[in-house]
Amino acid sequence: MNKRSITQNEKKLILVLDNIRSEHNTGSLFRTADGAGVSKVFLVGTTPKPIDRFGRPVGTIAKTALGAEKTIPYEYYATTEETITVLKKEGVHIYSLEQTASSVSLFDVEPQFPCALIVGNEVDGVSKEFVDASDTVLEIPMNGEKESLNVSVAGGIGLFFLLQKKK
């Protein structure tokens, strides 16, 4: 795990996985993060880690990440509060990807860097603590009958949109 500092002058993006349940989604998000050019992934709470407690690779994550779990630096934080403290200390603009009464369309924002994009649990979404600590809450406008996307799909849309707008 590489714990290098993110400075105000860098146009970097951190992907934060908030209590993701699925090893498949975790691996997929690592692979997407690599493809998008994310600088680091933060794993929070119950999000599965690429290496188990015995130091062995987690097969499902390795299979879906296709090696990206080895190329993208990641850090693990046990709590939301600890993660928020690190992000705020580093001066990172915090975006949560969640539907709320005050969320704005992902497509209407001019990203501020360095920043973090938080994606949440497959059932409960981004935790209230992360939403409350966010500088901006983003949502992906939905046109069909379903109100949400799979977290790995939503994360990919969010990452590529924010980074393609990077100046």
C-alpha positions as CSV (number, residue, x, y, z in Angstrom):
1,M,0.0,0.0,0.0
2,N,1.4,3.3,-1.1
3,K,0.5,6.2,1.2
4,R,1.9,9.1,-0.8
5,S,0.3,12.6,-0.3
6,I,-2.1,14.2,-2.7
7,T,-1.3,17.9,-3.1
8,Q,-3.6,20.7,-4.1
9,N,-1.7,21.2,-7.4
10,E,-2.2,17.7,-8.7
11,K,-5.2,16.9,-10.8
12,K,-5.8,13.5,-9.2
13,L,-8.8,11.5,-8.4
14,I,-9.2,9.0,-5.6
15,L,-11.9,6.3,-5.8
16,V,-13.5,5.5,-2.4
17,L,-15.4,2.2,-2.1
18,D,-17.8,2.6,0.8
19,N,-18.7,-0.7,2.4
20,I,-19.0,-2.6,-1.0
21,R,-20.2,-6.1,-0.4
22,S,-19.2,-7.9,-3.5
23,E,-15.7,-9.1,-4.4
24,H,-16.8,-9.0,-8.1
25,N,-17.8,-5.3,-7.8
26,T,-14.5,-4.5,-5.9
27,G,-12.4,-6.2,-8.6
28,S,-14.4,-4.5,-11.4
29,L,-13.9,-1.1,-9.8
30,F,-10.2,-1.7,-9.5
31,R,-10.1,-2.5,-13.2
32,T,-12.2,0.5,-14.2
33,A,-10.0,2.7,-11.9
34,D,-6.9,1.5,-13.8
35,G,-8.5,2.2,-17.1
36,A,-9.7,5.7,-16.1
37,G,-6.3,6.7,-14.6
38,V,-7.3,6.9,-11.0
39,S,-4.4,7.7,-8.7
40,K,-5.5,5.6,-5.7
41,V,-8.4,3.5,-4.3
42,F,-9.6,3.8,-0.7
43,L,-11.3,0.7,0.6
44,V,-13.6,1.5,3.6
45,G,-15.3,-0.7,6.2
46,T,-16.5,-4.0,4.9
47,T,-15.2,-3.5,1.3
48,P,-13.1,-6.7,0.5
49,K,-9.4,-6.2,0.1
50,P,-7.4,-7.7,-2.7
51,I,-5.2,-9.6,-0.2
52,D,-6.7,-11.6,2.5
53,R,-5.6,-11.6,6.2
54,F,-3.2,-14.4,5.4
55,G,-1.4,-12.4,2.7
56,R,-3.0,-14.4,-0.2
57,P,-4.7,-12.8,-3.3
58,V,-8.5,-13.0,-3.2
59,G,-9.3,-15.0,-6.3
60,T,-12.6,-13.3,-7.2
61,I,-11.1,-9.8,-7.0
62,A,-8.0,-10.9,-9.0
63,K,-10.2,-12.5,-11.7
64,T,-12.4,-9.4,-12.2
65,A,-9.6,-6.9,-11.8
66,L,-7.3,-8.6,-14.2
67,G,-4.2,-7.4,-12.4
68,A,-5.3,-3.9,-11.7
69,E,-5.4,-4.7,-8.0
70,K,-1.6,-4.9,-8.3
71,T,-1.1,-1.6,-10.3
72,I,-3.4,0.8,-8.5
73,P,-2.2,1.9,-5.1
74,Y,-4.9,1.3,-2.4
75,E,-5.4,2.1,1.3
76,Y,-7.8,0.5,3.7
77,Y,-9.7,2.5,6.4
78,A,-11.9,0.8,9.0
79,T,-14.3,3.7,9.4
80,T,-15.9,6.4,7.4
81,E,-14.8,9.0,9.9
82,E,-11.1,8.0,9.5
83,T,-11.4,8.2,5.7
84,I,-13.1,11.7,5.8
85,T,-10.3,12.9,8.1
86,V,-7.6,11.8,5.7
87,L,-9.4,13.3,2.7
88,K,-10.1,16.7,4.4
89,K,-6.5,16.9,5.7
90,E,-5.2,16.4,2.1
91,G,-7.5,19.2,0.8
92,V,-9.4,16.8,-1.4
93,H,-12.8,17.9,-2.9
94,I,-15.2,15.1,-1.9
95,Y,-17.9,14.0,-4.4
96,S,-20.4,11.3,-3.4
97,L,-22.3,9.5,-6.1
98,E,-25.8,9.2,-4.6
99,Q,-29.4,10.3,-5.2
100,T,-30.5,12.8,-2.6
101,A,-32.8,15.8,-2.5
102,S,-29.8,18.1,-3.0
103,S,-27.8,16.1,-5.5
104,V,-26.8,17.6,-8.8
105,S,-26.4,15.9,-12.2
106,L,-22.9,14.5,-12.7
107,F,-23.1,16.1,-16.2
108,D,-23.5,19.6,-14.8
109,V,-20.4,19.8,-12.6
110,E,-17.0,21.2,-13.4
111,P,-14.7,18.9,-11.3
112,Q,-12.3,20.3,-8.8
113,F,-9.0,18.5,-8.3
114,P,-7.7,16.8,-6.4
115,C,-10.9,15.0,-5.6
116,A,-12.4,11.8,-4.4
117,L,-15.4,10.0,-5.8
118,I,-17.3,7.9,-3.3
119,V,-19.4,5.0,-4.5
120,G,-21.5,3.1,-2.0
121,N,-22.9,-0.2,-0.8
122,E,-24.9,-2.2,-3.3
123,V,-28.1,-2.0,-1.2
124,D,-27.7,1.0,1.0
125,G,-25.7,3.3,-1.2
126,V,-23.2,5.9,0.1
127,S,-23.4,6.2,3.8
128,K,-25.0,9.3,5.4
129,E,-21.7,10.2,7.0
130,F,-20.0,10.4,3.6
131,V,-22.9,12.2,2.0
132,D,-22.9,14.8,4.9
133,A,-19.1,15.3,4.6
134,S,-19.3,15.7,0.8
135,D,-18.6,19.0,-0.9
136,T,-20.9,17.9,-3.7
137,V,-23.4,15.1,-4.1
138,L,-23.6,13.9,-7.7
139,E,-26.2,11.7,-9.3
140,I,-26.5,10.1,-12.7
141,P,-29.8,11.1,-14.3
142,M,-31.9,8.0,-14.9
143,N,-34.4,7.8,-17.8
144,G,-35.8,4.3,-17.4
145,E,-38.0,2.7,-14.7
146,K,-35.1,1.6,-12.6
147,E,-33.7,4.2,-10.2
148,S,-30.2,3.0,-9.9
149,L,-27.3,1.2,-11.6
150,N,-24.9,-1.4,-10.4
151,V,-22.2,0.2,-8.3
152,S,-19.4,-0.8,-10.7
153,V,-21.3,0.6,-13.7
154,A,-22.2,3.8,-11.8
155,G,-18.6,4.2,-10.6
156,G,-17.2,3.8,-14.1
157,I,-19.6,6.4,-15.5
158,G,-18.6,8.8,-12.7
159,L,-14.9,8.3,-13.0
160,F,-14.7,8.6,-16.8
161,F,-16.9,11.7,-16.8
162,L,-14.9,13.5,-14.1
163,L,-11.6,12.7,-15.6
164,Q,-12.5,13.5,-19.2
165,K,-13.4,17.0,-18.0
166,K,-10.0,17.3,-16.4
167,K,-8.1,20.3,-17.8
